[in-house]
Amino acid sequence: MAKIFPIHPAKPELICWGCDRYCAASDMICGNGSDRTQHPVELFGDDWDTFGLNANDAPPAPPKPSNT
């Protein structure tokens, strides 16, 4: 079973986010690569979860008033 992915972790730079093990950046057990995988908050900023495929649906724009 997969672990719950944290949206805003306290110190994302200390963990490798490449798999469900969430290893410390200093001991990557899975061999996912030579560098740790960054958390999306490090790559895209604090609002990373508000855009893209997993974003909440935006409310529809209000209708424009007619000129008649």
C-alpha positions, 0 to 999 in steps of 0.5 A: 500500500502506498504512503500518503504523499505530503502536500507541504512537508516541513523540510522536503530537501532532506528526503528523496521523493522518488518512491514510496520509501521516502529515504533520507537524502543521504541513504537512498536505498532503492537506487532510484538514481544518483541524485534524490528526486525533489518534492514538487514544492521545491520545483514549482513553489508552494502552490504546486497543487493548484495547477495541472492535472490534479488541480481542483476544478476552477469555478465557471466564469460568471455570465457576461451581462447582455447590452440589451 
